[in-house]
Amino acid sequence: MCIGMYFRRQELTPDIMVGIIGAGISGLTLAFHLQEKNIPYLLLEEKDITGGYIKTEIRENYILDIGPNSILADEEIINFFKTLDIENELIEANPNSKARFIYKAGRYRILPDSPPRLLKSNFFSFKTKISILREFFRKTEKVEDETLAQFITRRFNKEVTDYVLNPFVTGIYAGNPEKLLVKLTFPILNDLENKYGSVLKGMIKSGGSGRRKSFNFKKGMATFPKAIAEKLKNLHVNTKVEKVEYLNGQFKVTALSNEQKLSYDFSQLVIATPAFTASSIVKNISPDVSQALSQVEYPPMALVHTIYSKENVKGELNGFGGLNPKIENKFASGSIWTSSVFSNRVPTDQILLTSFVGGSQYYDQYISEDHQIKENITRDFQKDLKIEGTPLMQKIHRWEKAIPQYDKNLQAAYSEIEKLQIKGLYFCAGWYKGISLSDCIKNAMQLAKNISTLKDIHS
Ligand SMILES: Cc1cc2nc3c(=O)[nH]c(=O)nc-3n(C[C@H](O)[C@H](O)[C@H](O)COP(=O)(O)OP(=O)(O)OC[C@H]3O[C@@H](n4cnc5c(N)ncnc54)[C@H](O)[C@@H]3O)c2cc1C
């Protein structure tokens, strides 16, 4: 214990019932929706700033998102933005950015996004085109704990796995499709196969993934958590939860704030932190869950922001960005052509690119020195995107633990959580049943609804 630290029991009114640990987008959304339903809560955040992985750096000449760079929003999420009075801050992704480019045989090629385009384009070999069409008629199978790579190779073929699945999975999960489980990442694939006998048939019959659009905010993604935090009445920042005990149906939470030990009692407790901190928080409640959570992998990831003068760009940057299949042995897993997606990120005579180096398939590249990372990225931009000269600015941000892997270790953690017999304990975070911002928001909204139906929860 630090010198000068003392222990104090928080003078909480008996009203405070729901404790939430962690003010990332999950904890914030949950707190906001509990507040809207008049349910007493207290949100505890270790840092002096909220938002967790959501971070934006704003300077005179640029806006850089250091974590998530876009959010897929449907009507429910847009209504949430409206409630927060930030709908006028929204910017929608440029329509051209729907085009995705994949690196194949020495250059970026547009990925065909419809069956007629697929047949016309030379992105896939003739053999693969036939294999894709055959998916409609391929017999269905039930495979226990199937990985994404196994599933896509079984339903389509290896070329589709290598050149579509691999780069997309790297883009979303920074993960390895040979390890990620279908049932945890894209359970919809299993559902379509089971219900329609074919993924493609199912996609056509079920009408695709619904009407969602990609957004960010004029001043970057951090606008969003900041707007929620400003509306919350019961948020304590600089408060690190160190221990949780479960005694007589109550959660006794011990936290450290400005060198003071604080203690809180809650009847419901929501853990909205990454799995690696959730692991130490639940140690006293369940050593088994704690152990399983400690095994959830979070490979590191470096985000490299590069700004060039527009006159140096000799190629076209008309799309969301370029993804690199692992089989092509590129240095980065890909780049978002950020200023082509959200044009206000840099002055109009400049461009901003965001590259990703790391994840479970690019660890060796991640551990390179900063100057090596910068040189490799710049060299590849020169070669692949025809961008000449030196960048006006290049900056690296490293996440030592970036994205939770939805693999068998996470599956084991879910199994331990399911065995838990503790009423009133919940998990709500990017590692728990949905990694995207929209999943985190939807899961938090649903949890607020579930908690609001509990007896005696209202003040
Ligand atoms: C580099 C990167 C790019 C991404 N890009 C996208 C994207 O473009 N689109 C998208 O939809 N998703 C993206 N994601 C995923 C998405 O950002 C995350 O899944 C999501 O932000 C997780 O939010 P969360 O609230 O669950 O957790 P976190 O953001 O991890 O928040 C947890 C909070 O808990 C706090 N905390 C931890 N321990 C304690 C403690 N002991 N006591 C109190 N507080 C504690 C932390 O300080 C933090 O504020 C990206 C993720 C990364 C890393």
The ligand as a Tripos MOL2 file, in Angstrom:
@<TRIPOS>MOLECULE
LIG
   53    58     1     0     0
SMALL
NO_CHARGES

@<TRIPOS>ATOM
      1 C1         -6.8630   -0.7860  -33.3640 C.3       1 LIG1
      2 C2         -8.3250   -1.0980  -33.2880 C.ar      1 LIG1
      3 C3         -9.1550   -0.7550  -34.3400 C.ar      1 LIG1
      4 C4        -10.5210   -1.0400  -34.2750 C.ar      1 LIG1
      5 N1        -11.3330   -0.6490  -35.3030 N.ar      1 LIG1
      6 C5        -12.6630   -0.8050  -35.2120 C.ar      1 LIG1
      7 C6        -13.5310   -0.2240  -36.1850 C.ar      1 LIG1
      8 O1        -13.0910    0.4610  -37.1110 O.2       1 LIG1
      9 N2        -14.8720   -0.4170  -36.0460 N.ar      1 LIG1
     10 C7        -15.3950   -1.1320  -35.0090 C.ar      1 LIG1
     11 O2        -16.6290   -1.2880  -34.9510 O.2       1 LIG1
     12 N3        -14.6010   -1.6730  -34.0370 N.ar      1 LIG1
     13 C8        -13.2510   -1.5090  -34.1060 C.ar      1 LIG1
     14 N4        -12.4340   -1.9980  -33.1130 N.ar      1 LIG1
     15 C9        -13.0310   -2.7580  -31.9900 C.3       1 LIG1
     16 C10       -13.6500   -1.8310  -30.9300 C.3       1 LIG1
     17 O3        -12.9160   -0.6330  -30.8520 O.3       1 LIG1
     18 C11       -13.6360   -2.4880  -29.5400 C.3       1 LIG1
     19 O4        -14.1670   -3.7980  -29.6030 O.3       1 LIG1
     20 C12       -14.4690   -1.6780  -28.5410 C.3       1 LIG1
     21 O5        -14.0230   -0.3310  -28.5120 O.3       1 LIG1
     22 C13       -14.3840   -2.3050  -27.1540 C.3       1 LIG1
     23 O6        -15.0720   -1.4760  -26.2430 O.3       1 LIG1
     24 P1        -15.3440   -1.9400  -24.7470 P.3       1 LIG1
     25 O7        -16.1650   -0.9050  -24.0870 O.co2     1 LIG1
     26 O8        -15.9040   -3.3080  -24.7570 O.co2     1 LIG1
     27 O9        -13.9310   -2.0680  -24.0500 O.3       1 LIG1
     28 P2        -12.6680   -1.0250  -23.8510 P.3       1 LIG1
     29 O10       -12.6930   -0.0700  -24.9670 O.co2     1 LIG1
     30 O11       -11.5650   -1.9420  -23.6710 O.co2     1 LIG1
     31 O12       -13.0550   -0.2750  -22.5230 O.3       1 LIG1
     32 C14       -12.8150   -0.8360  -21.2630 C.3       1 LIG1
     33 C15       -12.5990    0.2700  -20.2460 C.3       1 LIG1
     34 O13       -12.3800   -0.3520  -18.9810 O.3       1 LIG1
     35 C16       -11.3980    0.3970  -18.2860 C.3       1 LIG1
     36 N5        -10.8120   -0.4670  -17.2510 N.ar      1 LIG1
     37 C17        -9.9820   -1.5190  -17.4370 C.ar      1 LIG1
     38 N6         -9.6520   -2.0580  -16.2490 N.ar      1 LIG1
     39 C18       -10.2980   -1.3420  -15.3000 C.ar      1 LIG1
     40 C19       -10.3580   -1.4150  -13.8720 C.ar      1 LIG1
     41 N7         -9.6810   -2.3470  -13.1930 N.pl3     1 LIG1
     42 N8        -11.1250   -0.5200  -13.2040 N.ar      1 LIG1
     43 C20       -11.8220    0.4420  -13.8710 C.ar      1 LIG1
     44 N9        -11.7850    0.5590  -15.2270 N.ar      1 LIG1
     45 C21       -11.0400   -0.3280  -15.9300 C.ar      1 LIG1
     46 C22       -10.4230    0.7980  -19.3850 C.3       1 LIG1
     47 O14        -9.6120    1.8990  -18.9830 O.3       1 LIG1
     48 C23       -11.3710    1.1380  -20.5230 C.3       1 LIG1
     49 O15       -11.7480    2.5000  -20.5090 O.3       1 LIG1
     50 C24       -11.0600   -1.7110  -33.1400 C.ar      1 LIG1
     51 C25       -10.2130   -2.0570  -32.0670 C.ar      1 LIG1
     52 C26        -8.8660   -1.7380  -32.1300 C.ar      1 LIG1
     53 C27        -7.9760   -2.0850  -30.9600 C.3       1 LIG1
@<TRIPOS>BOND
     1     1     2 1
     2     2     3 ar
     3     2    52 ar
     4     3     4 ar
     5     4     5 ar
     6     4    50 ar
     7     5     6 ar
     8     6     7 ar
     9     6    13 1
    10     7     8 2
    11     7     9 ar
    12     9    10 ar
    13    10    11 2
    14    10    12 ar
    15    12    13 ar
    16    13    14 ar
    17    14    15 1
    18    14    50 ar
    19    15    16 1
    20    16    17 1
    21    16    18 1
    22    18    19 1
    23    18    20 1
    24    20    21 1
    25    20    22 1
    26    22    23 1
    27    23    24 1
    28    24    25 2
    29    24    26 1
    30    24    27 1
    31    27    28 1
    32    28    29 2
    33    28    30 1
    34    28    31 1
    35    31    32 1
    36    32    33 1
    37    33    34 1
    38    33    48 1
    39    34    35 1
    40    35    36 1
    41    35    46 1
    42    36    37 ar
    43    36    45 ar
    44    37    38 ar
    45    38    39 ar
    46    39    40 ar
    47    39    45 ar
    48    40    41 1
    49    40    42 ar
    50    42    43 ar
    51    43    44 ar
    52    44    45 ar
    53    46    47 1
    54    46    48 1
    55    48    49 1
    56    50    51 ar
    57    51    52 ar
    58    52    53 1
@<TRIPOS>SUBSTRUCTURE
     1 LIG1         1 GROUP 0 **** ****
